[in-house]
Amino acid sequence: MKSKVFIIADYFISKDKKYKIGLTNKKLQKLLYYAQAWYLVHKNKKLFTEDIEAWIHGPAIPQVYSKFKKFAYNNIQKDVNEKELSSLTKEEREILDAVWEVYGKYDADYLELLTHNEEPWIKTRNGVAPYESSGSIIDPQLMKDFYGRQVQK
């Protein structure tokens, strides 16, 4: 059975195939981060189990990064098994579609800048130099609290 995070990655890849906006590994990392954050806010539970780390270029999931690193800064070119996508629930798809709607139109560099100006990434990298590697895990509770406050504004 494929890990849920890879099914969600495929969901975003299939969205990009449909809309042809462009999806690099770096952009995929940010979309997965925002999907996890907003799922935590709206459903009060994690969308997937993998940890998200506060890397130099923003939030990243090491396992997903490794799988797609061969594409470097190019758009991910991959066939998606539509049958596997059907394992996503209606509520999961609703959150993923909303994340795509809000963040999918932006490029990876914009999304990197966005995450670099938000509390979860900043607090997790506290004391780490901007170009220093870090494997520090972004606390899901920190994500839920920060993005939850954004909804209330």
Helices and strands as residue ranges (DSSP letters): H 4-19, H 25-43, E 53-55, E 58-60, H 62-68, G 69-71, H 82-85, H 90-103, H 108-116, H 119-124, H 140-152
